[in-house]
Amino acid sequence: MSRSRFQLLCAILKFDDKITRYTRIEDSGDKLLAIREVSDIFVKACIQNYSPKENLTVDKRLAVFRGKSPFRIYMKSKLGRYGIKIWMCSDSENGYVCNIQVYTGVRNNQCEINQVVLLSTQYHDATIHEDEDRKLEIIHNYNESKGGVDLGDMMASEYYLCANDNPRAPASLYRNNCYRSTQCIHYVEREQPGLAQK
């Protein structure tokens, strides 16, 4: 498929009936309704086709998007600054996406608090790692394996065919999932030849 054909298909791609969308969103309260089914299929495929290794990373990424959306945000620390925040759970070793959740806004006027929570079934005490920093072993392990989402972003960027300039949030999220799917399929095919064709 040529680049211009891909861009044309992305420009005209529709996921649901725009006439009834706002009524359905009000009835369900789901701001992601326009792409919920496609997003759920993507997450289900990621979960079914891969068993993650021992270290997982949960982190946010920004799907660059400048169009109108009730959940478009501004993140000063990110390169694109404006877009849709996606929480991702990735394998720390290879960046494979194990699960995603699109951030659709703060609920009930609550302030979002960013915290780092370390969960481990590997560490049960306050063992100190033997290095110059003398940090807890769990902190040392976290620092070594926290880059799973960033690694996945770097690998998925190899498949970006064109700028994400679509003014519609569902199409932007779909394109983001396409790039992640390509990265995941590539990894699964490399590790388990023939599985990605099923």
ZADO-1210 file (C-alpha; in nm, 4 decimals, padded with zeros to 6 digits):
<atoms>
<atom x="00.0000" y="00.0000" z="00.0000" code="MET" pos="1"/>
<atom x="00.1378" y="00.3404" z="-00.0905" code="SER" pos="2"/>
<atom x="00.1788" y="00.6216" z="00.1632" code="ARG" pos="3"/>
<atom x="-00.0823" y="00.8403" z="-00.0074" code="SER" pos="4"/>
<atom x="-00.3334" y="00.5521" z="-00.0028" code="ARG" pos="5"/>
<atom x="-00.2652" y="00.4948" z="00.3682" code="PHE" pos="6"/>
<atom x="-00.3112" y="00.8667" z="00.4419" code="GLN" pos="7"/>
<atom x="-00.6376" y="00.8734" z="00.2437" code="LEU" pos="8"/>
<atom x="-00.7760" y="00.5738" z="00.4330" code="LEU" pos="9"/>
<atom x="-00.6784" y="00.7283" z="00.7674" code="CYS" pos="10"/>
<atom x="-00.8495" y="01.0550" z="00.6686" code="ALA" pos="11"/>
<atom x="-01.1831" y="00.8902" z="00.5850" code="ILE" pos="12"/>
<atom x="-01.1774" y="00.6147" z="00.8477" code="LEU" pos="13"/>
<atom x="-01.4911" y="00.6114" z="01.0661" code="LYS" pos="14"/>
<atom x="-01.5555" y="00.3939" z="01.3684" code="PHE" pos="15"/>
<atom x="-01.9162" y="00.4635" z="01.4583" code="ASP" pos="16"/>
<atom x="-02.2304" y="00.6567" z="01.3646" code="ASP" pos="17"/>
<atom x="-02.1589" y="01.0253" z="01.4257" code="LYS" pos="18"/>
<atom x="-02.5315" y="01.1119" z="01.4318" code="ILE" pos="19"/>
<atom x="-02.6033" y="00.8975" z="01.7370" code="THR" pos="20"/>
<atom x="-02.2578" y="00.9247" z="01.9013" code="ARG" pos="21"/>
<atom x="-02.3308" y="01.2089" z="02.1444" code="TYR" pos="22"/>
<atom x="-02.6550" y="01.0504" z="02.2662" code="THR" pos="23"/>
<atom x="-02.4775" y="00.7189" z="02.3219" code="ARG" pos="24"/>
<atom x="-02.1887" y="00.8904" z="02.5056" code="ILE" pos="25"/>
<atom x="-02.4338" y="01.0709" z="02.7349" code="GLU" pos="26"/>
<atom x="-02.6211" y="00.7456" z="02.8016" code="ASP" pos="27"/>
<atom x="-02.3088" y="00.5394" z="02.8710" code="SER" pos="28"/>
<atom x="-02.0780" y="00.8064" z="03.0139" code="GLY" pos="29"/>
<atom x="-01.7918" y="00.6565" z="02.8075" code="ASP" pos="30"/>
<atom x="-01.5936" y="00.9358" z="02.6383" code="LYS" pos="31"/>
<atom x="-01.3989" y="00.6760" z="02.4429" code="LEU" pos="32"/>
<atom x="-01.7119" y="00.5190" z="02.2947" code="LEU" pos="33"/>
<atom x="-01.6217" y="00.6083" z="01.9348" code="ALA" pos="34"/>
<atom x="-01.3202" y="00.3753" z="01.9411" code="ILE" pos="35"/>
<atom x="-01.3910" y="00.1543" z="02.2453" code="ARG" pos="36"/>
<atom x="-01.4569" y="-00.1617" z="02.0453" code="GLU" pos="37"/>
<atom x="-01.1389" y="-00.1284" z="01.8362" code="VAL" pos="38"/>
<atom x="-00.9334" y="-00.0428" z="02.1450" code="SER" pos="39"/>
<atom x="-01.0692" y="-00.3444" z="02.3353" code="ASP" pos="40"/>
<atom x="-00.9841" y="-00.5756" z="02.0433" code="ILE" pos="41"/>
<atom x="-00.6275" y="-00.4398" z="02.0417" code="PHE" pos="42"/>
<atom x="-00.5833" y="-00.4911" z="02.4186" code="VAL" pos="43"/>
<atom x="-00.7333" y="-00.8412" z="02.4043" code="LYS" pos="44"/>
<atom x="-00.4949" y="-00.9408" z="02.1224" code="ALA" pos="45"/>
<atom x="-00.1957" y="-00.8044" z="02.3163" code="CYS" pos="46"/>
<atom x="-00.2914" y="-01.0043" z="02.6257" code="ILE" pos="47"/>
<atom x="-00.3708" y="-01.3296" z="02.4404" code="GLN" pos="48"/>
<atom x="-00.0596" y="-01.3419" z="02.2231" code="ASN" pos="49"/>
<atom x="00.2166" y="-01.2881" z="02.4767" code="TYR" pos="50"/>
<atom x="00.3219" y="-01.3959" z="02.8238" code="SER" pos="51"/>
<atom x="00.5273" y="-01.1141" z="02.9773" code="PRO" pos="52"/>
<atom x="00.8603" y="-01.1712" z="03.1432" code="LYS" pos="53"/>
<atom x="00.9265" y="-01.0937" z="03.5113" code="GLU" pos="54"/>
<atom x="00.9468" y="-00.7109" z="03.4982" code="ASN" pos="55"/>
<atom x="00.6617" y="-00.4909" z="03.3757" code="LEU" pos="56"/>
<atom x="00.6537" y="-00.1121" z="03.3522" code="THR" pos="57"/>
<atom x="00.3428" y="00.1030" z="03.3833" code="VAL" pos="58"/>
<atom x="00.3966" y="00.4534" z="03.2482" code="ASP" pos="59"/>
<atom x="00.2195" y="00.7211" z="03.0512" code="LYS" pos="60"/>
<atom x="00.2830" y="00.8144" z="02.6902" code="ARG" pos="61"/>
<atom x="00.1459" y="01.0945" z="02.4811" code="LEU" pos="62"/>
<atom x="-00.0179" y="01.0150" z="02.1483" code="ALA" pos="63"/>
<atom x="00.0433" y="01.3485" z="01.9759" code="VAL" pos="64"/>
<atom x="-00.2870" y="01.5048" z="01.8755" code="PHE" pos="65"/>
<atom x="-00.3840" y="01.8706" z="01.8187" code="ARG" pos="66"/>
<atom x="-00.7500" y="01.8309" z="01.7255" code="GLY" pos="67"/>
<atom x="-01.0539" y="01.8811" z="01.9477" code="LYS" pos="68"/>
<atom x="-01.1261" y="01.6215" z="02.2120" code="SER" pos="69"/>
<atom x="-01.2659" y="01.6337" z="02.5658" code="PRO" pos="70"/>
<atom x="-00.9603" y="01.4423" z="02.6860" code="PHE" pos="71"/>
<atom x="-00.6806" y="01.6136" z="02.4944" code="ARG" pos="72"/>
<atom x="-00.4190" y="01.7287" z="02.7441" code="ILE" pos="73"/>
<atom x="-00.1043" y="01.9394" z="02.7629" code="TYR" pos="74"/>
<atom x="00.2133" y="01.7755" z="02.8953" code="MET" pos="75"/>
<atom x="00.5029" y="02.0167" z="02.9212" code="LYS" pos="76"/>
<atom x="00.7569" y="01.7362" z="02.9643" code="SER" pos="77"/>
<atom x="00.6676" y="01.5603" z="02.6367" code="LYS" pos="78"/>
<atom x="00.8017" y="01.6469" z="02.2923" code="LEU" pos="79"/>
<atom x="00.4617" y="01.6872" z="02.1229" code="GLY" pos="80"/>
<atom x="00.3143" y="01.8686" z="02.4296" code="ARG" pos="81"/>
<atom x="-00.0518" y="01.8251" z="02.3196" code="TYR" pos="82"/>
<atom x="-00.2226" y="01.4932" z="02.2761" code="GLY" pos="83"/>
<atom x="-00.4010" y="01.2020" z="02.4347" code="ILE" pos="84"/>
<atom x="-00.2467" y="01.0452" z="02.7430" code="LYS" pos="85"/>
<atom x="-00.2321" y="00.6685" z="02.7388" code="ILE" pos="86"/>
<atom x="-00.1327" y="00.4575" z="03.0371" code="TRP" pos="87"/>
<atom x="00.0621" y="00.1568" z="02.9126" code="MET" pos="88"/>
<atom x="00.1811" y="-00.1623" z="03.0751" code="CYS" pos="89"/>
<atom x="00.4839" y="-00.2919" z="02.8860" code="SER" pos="90"/>
<atom x="00.7391" y="-00.5659" z="02.9234" code="ASP" pos="91"/>
<atom x="01.0568" y="-00.3973" z="03.0495" code="SER" pos="92"/>
<atom x="01.2845" y="-00.6247" z="02.8506" code="GLU" pos="93"/>
<atom x="01.1435" y="-00.5720" z="02.5021" code="ASN" pos="94"/>
<atom x="00.8777" y="-00.2959" z="02.5169" code="GLY" pos="95"/>
<atom x="00.5897" y="-00.5288" z="02.4209" code="TYR" pos="96"/>
<atom x="00.2561" y="-00.3671" z="02.5106" code="VAL" pos="97"/>
<atom x="00.0675" y="-00.5875" z="02.7565" code="CYS" pos="98"/>
<atom x="-00.2225" y="-00.3504" z="02.8282" code="ASN" pos="99"/>
<atom x="-00.3339" y="00.0090" z="02.7680" code="ILE" pos="100"/>
<atom x="-00.5827" y="00.2502" z="02.9197" code="GLN" pos="101"/>
<atom x="-00.6666" y="00.5830" z="02.7588" code="VAL" pos="102"/>
<atom x="-00.6863" y="00.8698" z="03.0069" code="TYR" pos="103"/>
<atom x="-01.0242" y="01.0371" z="02.9482" code="THR" pos="104"/>
<atom x="-01.0023" y="01.3070" z="03.2145" code="GLY" pos="105"/>
<atom x="-01.0150" y="01.3561" z="03.5885" code="VAL" pos="106"/>
<atom x="-01.3378" y="01.2425" z="03.7522" code="ARG" pos="107"/>
<atom x="-01.5384" y="01.4287" z="04.0154" code="ASN" pos="108"/>
<atom x="-01.3087" y="01.7355" z="04.0154" code="ASN" pos="109"/>
<atom x="-01.0282" y="01.5373" z="04.1763" code="GLN" pos="110"/>
<atom x="-00.6681" y="01.6442" z="04.1346" code="CYS" pos="111"/>
<atom x="-00.4390" y="01.3899" z="03.9694" code="GLU" pos="112"/>
<atom x="-00.1424" y="01.2950" z="04.1858" code="ILE" pos="113"/>
<atom x="00.1618" y="01.1383" z="04.0229" code="ASN" pos="114"/>
<atom x="00.3206" y="00.8736" z="04.2425" code="GLN" pos="115"/>
<atom x="00.5554" y="00.5863" z="04.1886" code="VAL" pos="116"/>
<atom x="00.4273" y="00.2657" z="04.3438" code="VAL" pos="117"/>
<atom x="00.6520" y="-00.0373" z="04.3479" code="LEU" pos="118"/>
<atom x="00.4806" y="-00.3751" z="04.3540" code="LEU" pos="119"/>
<atom x="00.6895" y="-00.6854" z="04.3750" code="SER" pos="120"/>
<atom x="00.6511" y="-01.0530" z="04.4446" code="THR" pos="121"/>
<atom x="01.0281" y="-01.0875" z="04.4274" code="GLN" pos="122"/>
<atom x="01.1316" y="-00.8713" z="04.7265" code="TYR" pos="123"/>
<atom x="00.9955" y="-00.9243" z="05.0771" code="HIS" pos="124"/>
<atom x="01.2363" y="-00.7296" z="05.2977" code="ASP" pos="125"/>
<atom x="01.4463" y="-00.4128" z="05.3050" code="ALA" pos="126"/>
<atom x="01.7638" y="-00.5606" z="05.1571" code="THR" pos="127"/>
<atom x="02.0199" y="-00.2968" z="05.0563" code="ILE" pos="128"/>
<atom x="02.1873" y="-00.3337" z="04.7162" code="HIS" pos="129"/>
<atom x="02.5652" y="-00.3475" z="04.7337" code="GLU" pos="130"/>
<atom x="02.6676" y="-00.0480" z="04.5215" code="ASP" pos="131"/>
<atom x="02.7814" y="00.3083" z="04.5840" code="GLU" pos="132"/>
<atom x="02.4240" y="00.4408" z="04.6175" code="ASP" pos="133"/>
<atom x="02.3212" y="00.1835" z="04.8814" code="ARG" pos="134"/>
<atom x="01.9567" y="00.1863" z="04.7729" code="LYS" pos="135"/>
<atom x="01.6991" y="-00.0762" z="04.8564" code="LEU" pos="136"/>
<atom x="01.7160" y="-00.3784" z="04.6262" code="GLU" pos="137"/>
<atom x="01.3593" y="-00.3128" z="04.5030" code="ILE" pos="138"/>
<atom x="01.4549" y="00.0466" z="04.4071" code="ILE" pos="139"/>
<atom x="01.7684" y="-00.0753" z="04.2293" code="HIS" pos="140"/>
<atom x="01.5619" y="-00.3290" z="04.0306" code="ASN" pos="141"/>
<atom x="01.3045" y="-00.0602" z="03.9456" code="TYR" pos="142"/>
<atom x="01.5734" y="00.1772" z="03.8159" code="ASN" pos="143"/>
<atom x="01.7159" y="-00.0976" z="03.5942" code="GLU" pos="144"/>
<atom x="01.3802" y="-00.2034" z="03.4456" code="SER" pos="145"/>
<atom x="01.1634" y="00.1099" z="03.4358" code="LYS" pos="146"/>
<atom x="01.2068" y="00.1874" z="03.0664" code="GLY" pos="147"/>
<atom x="00.9631" y="-00.0618" z="02.9106" code="GLY" pos="148"/>
<atom x="00.7156" y="00.1966" z="02.7785" code="VAL" pos="149"/>
<atom x="00.9959" y="00.4218" z="02.6529" code="ASP" pos="150"/>
<atom x="01.1594" y="00.1261" z="02.4775" code="LEU" pos="151"/>
<atom x="00.8258" y="00.0418" z="02.3141" code="GLY" pos="152"/>
<atom x="00.7867" y="00.4051" z="02.2009" code="ASP" pos="153"/>
<atom x="01.1316" y="00.3989" z="02.0458" code="MET" pos="154"/>
<atom x="01.0650" y="00.0704" z="01.8659" code="MET" pos="155"/>
<atom x="00.7174" y="00.1736" z="01.7456" code="ALA" pos="156"/>
<atom x="00.8592" y="00.5010" z="01.6076" code="SER" pos="157"/>
<atom x="01.0388" y="00.2919" z="01.3429" code="GLU" pos="158"/>
<atom x="00.6971" y="00.2228" z="01.1873" code="TYR" pos="159"/>
<atom x="00.5619" y="00.5815" z="01.1781" code="TYR" pos="160"/>
<atom x="00.4711" y="00.6345" z="00.8156" code="LEU" pos="161"/>
<atom x="00.3396" y="00.9879" z="00.8314" code="CYS" pos="162"/>
<atom x="00.2623" y="01.2710" z="01.0704" code="ALA" pos="163"/>
<atom x="-00.0346" y="01.2195" z="01.2999" code="ASN" pos="164"/>
<atom x="-00.2244" y="01.5227" z="01.1732" code="ASP" pos="165"/>
<atom x="-00.5759" y="01.3784" z="01.1754" code="ASN" pos="166"/>
<atom x="-00.8109" y="01.6193" z="01.3565" code="PRO" pos="167"/>
<atom x="-01.0258" y="01.3373" z="01.5003" code="ARG" pos="168"/>
<atom x="-00.9328" y="01.1663" z="01.8266" code="ALA" pos="169"/>
<atom x="-01.0618" y="00.8160" z="01.7300" code="PRO" pos="170"/>
<atom x="-00.8500" y="00.8138" z="01.4130" code="ALA" pos="171"/>
<atom x="-00.5475" y="00.9375" z="01.6065" code="SER" pos="172"/>
<atom x="-00.5871" y="00.6628" z="01.8669" code="LEU" pos="173"/>
<atom x="-00.6404" y="00.4042" z="01.5935" code="TYR" pos="174"/>
<atom x="-00.3176" y="00.5094" z="01.4225" code="ARG" pos="175"/>
<atom x="-00.1342" y="00.4905" z="01.7556" code="ASN" pos="176"/>
<atom x="-00.2661" y="00.1344" z="01.8028" code="ASN" pos="177"/>
<atom x="-00.1571" y="00.0446" z="01.4468" code="CYS" pos="178"/>
<atom x="00.2015" y="00.1454" z="01.5210" code="TYR" pos="179"/>
<atom x="00.1988" y="-00.0440" z="01.8509" code="ARG" pos="180"/>
<atom x="00.0424" y="-00.3494" z="01.6829" code="SER" pos="181"/>
<atom x="00.3156" y="-00.3501" z="01.4203" code="THR" pos="182"/>
<atom x="00.5811" y="-00.3395" z="01.6911" code="GLN" pos="183"/>
<atom x="00.4108" y="-00.6188" z="01.8890" code="CYS" pos="184"/>
<atom x="00.3618" y="-00.8400" z="01.5819" code="ILE" pos="185"/>
<atom x="00.7264" y="-00.7909" z="01.4882" code="HIS" pos="186"/>
<atom x="00.8388" y="-00.8982" z="01.8344" code="TYR" pos="187"/>
<atom x="00.6075" y="-01.2003" z="01.8544" code="VAL" pos="188"/>
<atom x="00.7078" y="-01.3136" z="01.5047" code="GLU" pos="189"/>
<atom x="01.0777" y="-01.2840" z="01.5930" code="ARG" pos="190"/>
<atom x="01.0360" y="-01.4822" z="01.9183" code="GLU" pos="191"/>
<atom x="00.7727" y="-01.7334" z="01.8016" code="GLN" pos="192"/>
<atom x="00.7768" y="-01.7661" z="01.4199" code="PRO" pos="193"/>
<atom x="00.4371" y="-01.8409" z="01.2680" code="GLY" pos="194"/>
<atom x="00.2321" y="-01.7307" z="01.5710" code="LEU" pos="195"/>
<atom x="00.1587" y="-01.3809" z="01.4335" code="ALA" pos="196"/>
<atom x="-00.0034" y="-01.5322" z="01.1217" code="GLN" pos="197"/>
<atom x="-00.2799" y="-01.7002" z="01.3248" code="LYS" pos="198"/>
</atoms>
